[in-house]
Amino acid sequence: MRIKVSDLLNEFSLYTTSTSSTSTGVDILASNGTNTKTLTRTGFQDLDTSSLGSRYNGTSHVALFDGQIAEFIVYNEELNSASRRIVNNSLGAKYGLEVLNQDYQFGSTHGHSVIGIGREADGSNTTAQGQDSLIISSASDLDNGEYLFTGHDNSGYGTGGSVPIGVDQRWDQVWKSRTIGDVGTISIEFELGSNGLTIPTNYVLLIDTVDGDFSNGGTVSHTTGLTYNVVSNSISFTLVDLSDSAYFTLGAFAGDITSIKTGDWDDGSTWSCTCEPTSSDNVIIASPHTITVTANAEVSHLTLESGGSLSIDASDTLRTVSYTHLRAHETVLDL
């Protein structure tokens, strides 16, 4: 709830109350976002009418609230302290307000649809979904006092953003993570809606730990646990390790398999597909990568980009089913 608490100062705050008891003489936790106080309930009124911004005494509204309310949330259960902390951070980022336990600190750039998972001694919140396409869950090592928050920059689902070698396109929208403690790995799911990029097997989770530019190094192409759910039309990944302040988004590999680093032909981490190319694949060796064939292999089409290198051990062969295309004079073919 966002409340204008002073016309003179024009200040706004988050105000929350919670209790798990229906008896009198019990504690009620109240907070204005920056301070928390424990109050005591002294009695009840039996009314069939609820009111917001005033007190209803059965016949009329009294003690009218003189201010502005932007949002009012009622839960049908008492939230545990971890859930309250997550909600406060989400609303703080949404409205640009200071809150207790100001964990999420990227509200000015990635303050949209802030969600989180976390745990405290009185309970936890282990799955989170906002009003965008993202769902986070299944933290492998979530302990008391540990949290993971995410929020996005509201750039939308166009595809004009920077991409690393081997990736054809990505959503413009980028999420940023904030970690408190070490929650381990998590699962991430993206609901595609009408914003699909490619065939299900070509999706990739892009994680950048430097500056949010996915084309200048520091980007991890994560495909572990890649699964497409036809019912929910969603793509999910497992064992995702999000460090503090990491940027991430959904991308799509190019139709061809492209080298993403120097390495051996039969090492899946060398390629954009995280697999070893086969006789049915079209392969591109990009600059400045050097690919070494250490065992007999086959490929459908092979393209060596300018500055790319291919080295084949003397006792091994690389058979191209269709053709090999060498681009420009800087290409090196070491046989």
Residue pairs with C-beta under 8 A, 6 or more apart in sequence:
1 14
1 15
1 16
1 69
1 71
1 72
1 73
2 12
2 13
2 14
2 68
2 69
2 70
2 71
2 91
2 95
2 97
3 12
3 13
3 14
3 15
3 65
3 67
3 68
3 69
4 10
4 11
4 12
4 67
4 68
4 69
5 11
5 12
5 13
5 32
5 67
7 66
7 67
12 68
12 95
12 97
13 32
13 33
13 34
13 97
14 31
14 32
14 33
14 88
14 91
14 92
14 95
14 97
14 99
15 30
15 31
15 32
15 33
16 29
16 30
16 31
16 33
16 84
16 88
17 28
17 29
17 30
17 31
18 28
18 29
18 78
18 79
18 84
19 26
19 27
19 28
19 29
19 41
19 78
20 78
21 41
23 41
24 41
24 42
24 43
24 44
25 40
25 41
25 42
26 40
26 41
27 38
27 39
27 40
27 41
28 38
28 39
28 40
28 41
29 36
29 37
29 38
29 39
30 36
30 37
30 38
30 39
31 37
31 88
31 100
33 88
33 92
33 97
33 98
33 99
33 100
34 98
34 99
34 100
35 100
36 100
45 57
45 58
47 56
47 58
49 56
50 56
51 61
52 69
52 72
53 64
53 65
53 67
53 69
54 61
54 62
54 63
54 64
54 65
55 61
55 62
55 63
56 62
70 95
71 91
73 87
79 87
80 120
80 122
80 123
80 124
80 125
81 120
81 121
81 122
81 123
82 118
82 119
82 120
82 122
82 123
82 124
82 125
82 147
83 118
83 123
83 125
85 100
85 101
85 103
85 118
85 120
85 147
86 115
86 116
86 117
86 118
86 125
86 128
86 147
86 149
88 99
88 100
88 101
89 99
89 101
89 102
89 103
89 104
89 114
89 116
89 149
90 104
90 114
90 115
90 116
90 130
91 97
91 99
92 98
92 99
92 102
92 104
92 107
93 104
93 106
93 107
93 111
93 114
93 151
94 107
94 111
94 112
94 114
96 107
96 108
96 111
103 116
103 147
103 149
103 178
103 180
104 114
104 116
104 149
104 151
104 178
105 178
106 151
106 176
106 178
106 245
107 114
107 151
109 153
109 176
110 151
110 152
110 153
110 174
110 175
110 176
111 151
112 132
112 151
112 152
112 153
112 154
113 130
113 131
113 132
113 134
113 151
113 152
114 130
114 149
114 150
114 151
115 128
115 129
115 130
115 134
115 136
115 149
115 150
115 151
116 125
116 128
116 147
116 148
116 149
116 150
117 124
117 125
117 126
117 127
117 128
117 136
117 137
117 139
117 142
117 147
117 148
117 183
117 186
118 124
118 125
118 142
118 146
118 147
118 148
118 180
119 125
119 126
119 142
119 143
119 144
119 145
119 146
119 147
120 144
120 145
121 144
124 142
126 137
126 138
126 139
126 142
127 135
127 136
127 137
127 138
128 135
128 136
128 137
128 150
129 135
129 136
132 152
132 173
133 190
133 191
133 192
133 193
133 195
134 150
134 152
134 175
134 188
134 189
134 190
134 191
135 188
135 189
135 190
135 191
135 234
136 148
136 150
136 186
136 187
136 188
136 189
137 186
137 187
137 189
138 186
138 187
138 238
139 148
139 183
139 184
139 185
139 186
140 183
140 184
140 185
140 186
140 239
141 182
141 183
141 184
141 185
142 183
142 184
143 181
145 180
145 181
146 179
146 180
146 181
146 182
146 183
147 178
147 179
147 180
147 181
147 183
148 177
148 178
148 179
148 180
148 183
148 186
148 242
149 177
149 178
149 179
150 175
150 176
150 177
150 178
150 242
151 175
151 176
152 173
152 174
152 175
152 176
153 173
153 174
153 175
153 176
154 173
155 161
155 171
155 172
155 173
155 174
156 171
156 172
156 173
157 171
157 172
157 173
157 195
158 171
158 172
159 169
159 170
159 171
159 172
159 197
160 172
161 170
161 171
161 172
161 174
161 214
161 249
162 213
162 214
162 215
162 216
163 169
163 170
163 206
163 214
163 215
163 251
164 206
164 214
164 215
164 219
164 221
164 260
165 258
165 259
165 260
165 272
165 286
166 221
166 253
166 254
166 257
166 258
166 259
166 260
166 271
166 272
166 286
167 204
167 206
167 214
167 221
167 251
167 252
167 253
167 254
167 272
168 198
168 251
168 252
168 253
168 254
168 255
169 197
169 198
169 251
169 252
170 197
170 206
170 214
170 249
170 250
170 251
170 252
171 195
171 197
171 249
171 250
171 251
173 249
174 212
174 247
174 248
174 249
175 247
175 248
175 249
176 212
176 245
176 246
176 247
176 248
177 242
177 243
177 244
177 245
177 246
177 248
178 244
178 245
179 242
179 243
179 244
185 238
185 239
185 240
185 241
186 240
186 242
187 225
187 236
187 237
187 238
187 239
187 240
188 205
188 236
188 237
188 240
188 248
189 234
189 235
189 236
189 237
190 234
190 235
190 236
190 250
191 232
191 233
191 234
192 233
192 234
192 235
193 233
196 233
197 203
197 250
197 251
197 252
198 252
198 253
200 228
200 235
201 226
201 228
202 252
202 253
202 255
203 223
203 226
203 228
203 235
203 250
203 251
203 252
203 253
204 221
204 222
204 223
204 226
204 250
204 251
204 252
204 253
204 272
205 221
205 222
205 223
205 237
205 240
205 248
205 249
205 250
205 251
206 214
206 219
206 220
206 221
206 222
206 248
206 249
206 250
206 251
207 219
207 220
207 222
207 240
207 242
207 246
207 247
207 248
208 214
208 218
208 219
208 220
208 246
208 247
208 248
209 218
209 220
209 243
209 245
209 246
209 247
210 216
210 217
210 218
211 218
211 247
212 247
214 247
214 249
214 251
221 251
221 260
221 272
221 274
222 237
222 240
223 237
223 273
223 274
224 237
224 238
224 239
224 240
225 236
225 237
225 238
225 239
226 235
226 236
226 237
227 235
227 236
227 237
227 238
228 234
228 235
229 235
229 236
235 250
242 248
253 272
253 273
254 272
254 284
255 282
256 281
256 282
256 283
256 284
256 301
256 303
257 271
257 272
257 273
257 275
257 277
257 281
257 282
257 283
257 284
258 271
258 272
258 283
258 284
258 286
259 270
259 271
259 272
259 283
259 284
259 285
259 286
259 289
259 291
259 308
260 269
260 270
260 271
260 272
260 286
260 289
261 269
261 270
261 289
262 270
262 288
262 289
262 290
262 291
263 269
263 270
263 289
263 291
263 292
264 270
264 291
264 292
264 293
264 294
265 276
265 277
265 291
265 292
265 293
265 294
265 295
265 297
265 318
266 276
266 293
266 294
266 295
266 297
267 276
268 274
268 275
268 276
270 289
270 291
271 277
271 283
273 281
276 297
277 283
277 297
277 299
278 298
278 299
279 298
279 299
279 300
279 319
279 321
280 300
281 299
281 300
282 299
282 300
282 301
282 303
283 299
283 300
283 301
283 302
283 303
284 303
284 304
284 305
285 291
285 302
285 303
285 304
285 305
285 308
285 309
285 310
286 305
286 308
287 305
287 306
287 307
287 308
287 330
288 307
288 308
288 309
289 308
289 309
290 308
290 309
290 310
290 311
290 332
291 308
291 309
291 310
291 311
292 311
292 312
292 313
293 310
293 311
293 312
293 313
293 316
293 317
293 318
294 313
294 316
295 316
296 316
296 317
296 318
296 319
297 316
297 317
297 318
297 319
298 318
298 319
298 320
298 321
299 318
299 319
299 320
299 321
300 320
300 321
300 322
301 320
301 321
301 322
301 323
301 324
301 325
302 310
302 318
302 320
302 323
302 324
302 325
303 324
303 325
303 327
304 310
304 324
304 325
304 326
304 327
304 331
304 333
305 327
305 328
305 331
306 327
306 328
306 329
306 330
306 331
307 328
307 330
307 331
308 331
308 332
309 331
309 332
309 333
309 334
310 318
310 332
310 333
310 334
311 334
312 318
312 334
312 335
326 333
